[in-house]
Amino acid sequence: MVKFGPAGNCKSFYESGHKRSIEAGKWLYDMGLHHYEYSFGKGILLGDDMAKEMGEEFAKYGITISIHAPYYINFATPTDEMAEKSYGYVLNSIKKLRLLGGNRLVVHPASMGKMTRDEAVQLTKERLTHLASILKENGDSDILICLETMGKQAQIGTYEEIIDFCTIAPNYIPAFDFGHINALTQGSLKTKEDYLHIFKLAIDKLGYDKVNNCHIHFSKIEFGTKGEIKHLTLEDDVYGPEFEPLAQAIKELNLNPVIVCESKEIMAIDAMKMRDIYNNI
């Protein structure tokens, strides 16, 4: 089944009197949502005991959990020492993910820095290959590493690059952030066919199973000439992209992704809207 849920806690979660993320499981269940993405974007700050308790609480309500790994992971960093830190962030995130009872870790691949794009892509691929061997040695090859498409020109992670990276290991799957893709390509996602093109390219390179099981981030995003500027809500009628053509493409291909809403402040509310759009097609 297609699962919908928010990235983090909605403004209305706190407005309704909730204070702790552990309370989000029942809250999401009552809203008819099925997934929750916990962010380690600014650091791995969740304690082991709380992670275990939270995982048990969410499991009561059938809410699955993914983690977004720290934003500062960079597999195109010039030094091996810094790359080791990125491997460590992934491994430490996986430890918390297991305590939460989840199996999806979303990862930003890299930034170009002062390299050419080709150099940065090649180095990222080498480092992701090494990461796959580390995960295998650690017994972590069962964890899905969801490599995310990025929204800025200086970042590594076009959808073509991500699809290519996902050929490296069986547990590497695409995290298609369609707001990012739309921002990077200056508003190219307009029709069902635009989404089908991306999915079909991924199916051709990765096989149906990986794409069927893919991770999706969705929000409307303001963009400029260099790509992403800021996240918006589904109410925006200037920047896009629209969710309905994506929902049509998912139904046409009979895919079963996890869809995480990253709308600004009202991600759970917009996740429900996206669920309803999908169900009504």
N, C-alpha and C positions, 0 to 999 in steps of 0.2 A: 504493500500500500504506500501511497505518497504520504509523507509525514510533514506537517507544518508546525512551525514554532518560532519563537523570538530569539534574537541574540541578546541575552541579558534581560534585565528587568525594566518593564515599561513604566512610564510616568504614572499611569493609573494603578499599577501594582502598589506603589507607595501611597498614592492618594486614597486607596481603599483600606489603608491601615497596616499594610504589611511592611516589615522592616528587614527581614532576612531572606536570603535566596532559598534557604531550605523550605520556605513556605510557598515557593513558586510551583512546586509539583502539583499540589491540589488545586491551586489557582488556575493553572493551565488546563488541568483535567476538566475543571468546571466550565472552562471556555471552549472545550472541544478541540484542544490542540494536543499535539503528540510528542513534541520535541523541545529541547532547551539547549542553547549553546552558551557555555560558560567561558568567559574571556580571561585568558592570562596575558592579554595584550601588553599590559604595562608591568607584568611580573607575575611569578608563580607564588601567590600569596595565600592560597587555600591550604589550611592545615589538614593533616592526614585524618584525624578523628572527624573533623567536620565533613571532609570529602566522603568518608565512609557512611556517616550518618545521612548526609544529603542523598547519596546514591540509593540507600535503603528506602528513604522517604519517597523519592521520585519513582522507584520501582513499584511501590504500592499502587501508584496511579497509572502505571504503564507508560510513563514519560521517559523517553530515551534522551541521553545526554551526549553532546560532543563538547570538545574543548578547542578554543582558538589559542594556538601556541603564541608565545611572545612575539610582538611585532618586530623586535630588533634581531630576530634570526636573519642571517645573511650568508647564504652559501656561495656568494661571489666575493666574499671578503678577501683582500689580498694576502692575508697571513694565515698560515695553518693554525696558529695559536687561537685566533679569533674564530676560525671554523670549528675548532674543538669546543668552544663555548656554545656555538649553535647546536652541535650534536648533543651537548649536555642539556640545553633547554628542551630539546625534543624528548630526550630520555626522561627527564624530570617531569615533563608534562604527561608522558605516558603513565608514569607511576601514579599520578593523581587521577588520570583518566580511568585506570583500572579500579581504583578505590570508589570512583563515582559509578562504576558499572558500565562505562561507555566503551566504544571501540573506534571512534572517529576523532582524529586530531587534524585540525585545519592549520596549514602552514603557509606563510608567505615565503616564496623561494629566495628572492635576492634583490639587491639593488646594483645598478651598474657601477656606481662610483666614477672613477676616472678611466675605467676600461672602455674599450669599444663594446658594442652590444654582443658581437660574435664572441669576443674573449670572455665576457661575463656569462653568456649562455653556456659556453663550453666548460668553464670552471664550475658553474652550478651543476651541470650534468655529472661531472666527475665527483663532486662532493655528495650529490644525491645517490650516486652509485655506491660510494663509501658508506653513507648512512644506511643504505639497504643491508650492507654486510654487517654493520654494527647491530642493527635491529635483529637480524637473523641469529647472530651470536648470543644476543641477550634473550632470545625467545620471545621477541616482540613482533614477529612477522605477521601475527594475527591482527595487529592494530592497523586500521586503514589510515594511511597518511594522505590527507585530502589537500593536494597542492592547488593553491588558489590563483585564479586569474587576477591580474592586478590592473589598477586604473590610471597609473601615471607613466609617462614616457620614460622616466629614469628608473623604473622598476622592471625587473625581469618577470615575465608571466603573461605574455599574450596567450590567447587560447591555443594557438598553434604550438607555442613553446611548452605550455602545460601538458597538452596532449602528448607531445614528444617525451617529456619528463616521465609521464605515467607509463611509458613502455619499459622503464628501468626495472621495476619490481612488481610482482603480482599484487602487493598490498598498496601500491600507489594508485589513487583514483583522482579524477578531476574534481576540484571544487570550482564550479562555474559561477563566478560572481558577475551576473549579467549587468548590474549597474556599472561595475568596473569596465566591462567589455564595451558597453555603450559609451561611457565617458572617454575611454581611450580611443575609440573609433569615431568620436565626434557625432554620436547620435545615430549610428548605423542600424540599430535594432528596432525595426518598425513592424515587420510582418511575421507571420508564422514561419514563412520560408527562411527568414533570417536566422531564426533559432534552429530550424531543421538543418540548415547548412552546417552549423557548429556541431550539433549532435551527430549528424551522419559522418562528418569528418572524424569525430572521436570513435564512432562505432567501427569505421573502416580501419583505424589504426590500433584500437584497443580491444575490439570485440564488444558484443552487445552487453555481456554481463557487467563489465566495469561501468559502462554508461548507464545501464539500468539502475545501478547501485550508487550513482554519483551523488555528490553533495552540491547543493545550490545555495548561493546567497542572492537575495533579491532586495533591491530598494531603488528608488529613483535617486539620481545623483546629479548635482550641478557640476558642470565641467567647463573648462577653458581650453586654450590651445595646447596646454601641456597635459590635459586629462582631468582627472577627478579633482573637485574642489571640496564639496561637502555633501553629506547624505541629506535627503529630503524625505517627504512622506508620499503616499500614493495619491494624495490630494493635488500634488504639483501637476500642472498642465503645460509646463514649458520644456523641461529637460527629458523626461522619460527615464527608462523605457516603460512601456505598458506591460502589465502582467498577462493580460488575456491571450495575446499571441503565443507567449511562452507556454501557458497552460494548454493551449490547443496543440502545440508541438509535442508536449509531454504525453498527452492523451493519444495522439496519432501514432506515436512510437511505442505506446504502452510501457512507459518508463515508471520506475518507482523510487524516485530520489527522496532524500531529505531536503526540505526547502526551509531555509532559515531567513526570516525577515530582519533586515537591518535598517528599517525606517527610523528616522530621527525621533526619539522619545516615545513613539507609539507603536513599537515593533510588534507587540502582541495583538493590538487592535488591527493593524494592517495584515498580520499573519492570518487572522480570522477572515478578513476581506478576501485575501488571496485564496484561502481554502474554499470560500463560498463561490468565487469566480470559477475555480477549478471544478467544483462539484456540479455547477450549473451548466457546464459545457456538454 
